[in-house]
Amino acid sequence: MSRILRTGGSLAACTYVHGKRALTDLLIKYYYGPIGWFAKPFLSEDDVSRLLDSSFDCRSRQLFRSMLVFNARRRQA
């Protein structure tokens, strides 16, 4: 994401967070993953936060069950 987004550009996105709800984890593992709707690796909330914080300044970040919704801006190089 940081490679294709210009410096200072905004990114609004959401991602699945592994380990927050057992039912969602099972659905992802046995149904949505095998049919190709979700691809590994499935990251924990800490892993996603660490990846975001390495290249972005997060303006907002909210967790809704197993979905992390965030709005971030790419840091100046």
C-alpha positions as CSV (number, residue, x, y, z in Angstrom):
1,M,0.0,0.0,0.0
2,S,2.7,2.4,0.9
3,R,4.5,1.8,-2.4
4,I,1.6,2.8,-4.6
5,L,0.1,5.6,-2.4
6,R,1.8,9.0,-2.9
7,T,3.4,10.7,0.1
8,G,0.7,12.4,2.2
9,G,-2.1,10.4,0.4
10,S,-5.0,9.1,2.4
11,L,-6.1,5.4,2.7
12,A,-9.4,4.3,4.1
13,A,-9.8,0.5,4.3
14,C,-10.9,-2.4,6.4
15,T,-9.3,-5.8,7.1
16,Y,-10.2,-9.0,8.8
17,V,-8.5,-9.5,12.2
18,H,-7.7,-13.1,13.2
19,G,-8.5,-14.2,16.8
20,K,-11.3,-11.8,17.8
21,R,-14.3,-14.1,17.2
22,A,-14.3,-17.8,17.1
23,L,-17.2,-18.1,14.7
24,T,-15.6,-15.6,12.2
25,D,-12.3,-17.4,12.4
26,L,-14.0,-20.8,11.6
27,L,-15.9,-19.3,8.7
28,I,-12.7,-17.8,7.3
29,K,-10.7,-20.9,7.8
30,Y,-13.1,-23.5,6.4
31,Y,-15.3,-21.6,4.0
32,Y,-14.2,-18.1,2.8
33,G,-10.4,-19.0,2.7
34,P,-10.8,-22.1,0.6
35,I,-13.1,-20.4,-2.0
36,G,-10.6,-17.6,-2.3
37,W,-12.4,-14.7,-0.7
38,F,-9.7,-14.3,1.9
39,A,-6.0,-15.0,1.5
40,K,-3.4,-15.9,4.1
41,P,-1.7,-14.7,6.2
42,F,-4.5,-14.0,8.6
43,L,-3.1,-11.3,10.9
44,S,-3.9,-10.4,14.6
45,E,-4.8,-6.9,15.6
46,D,-1.3,-6.3,16.9
47,D,0.3,-7.5,13.6
48,V,-2.0,-5.2,11.5
49,S,-1.3,-2.2,13.8
50,R,2.4,-2.8,13.6
51,L,2.3,-2.9,9.7
52,L,0.1,0.2,9.6
53,D,2.3,2.2,12.0
54,S,5.4,1.4,10.0
55,S,4.3,3.5,7.0
56,F,1.2,5.4,8.0
57,D,-0.2,7.9,10.5
58,C,-3.5,6.4,11.5
59,R,-6.2,9.1,12.0
60,S,-8.8,6.7,13.2
61,R,-8.9,3.0,13.9
62,Q,-11.9,1.1,15.1
63,L,-12.5,-2.6,15.7
64,F,-16.0,-4.0,14.9
65,R,-16.0,-7.6,16.0
66,S,-13.4,-9.2,13.6
67,M,-13.1,-6.2,11.2
68,L,-10.6,-3.4,11.7
69,V,-11.7,-0.2,9.9
70,F,-9.1,2.5,9.6
71,N,-8.3,5.8,8.0
72,A,-4.6,6.7,7.5
73,R,-2.3,9.0,5.8
74,R,1.1,8.0,4.3
75,R,4.0,9.4,6.2
76,Q,6.4,11.9,4.6
77,A,9.5,10.1,3.4
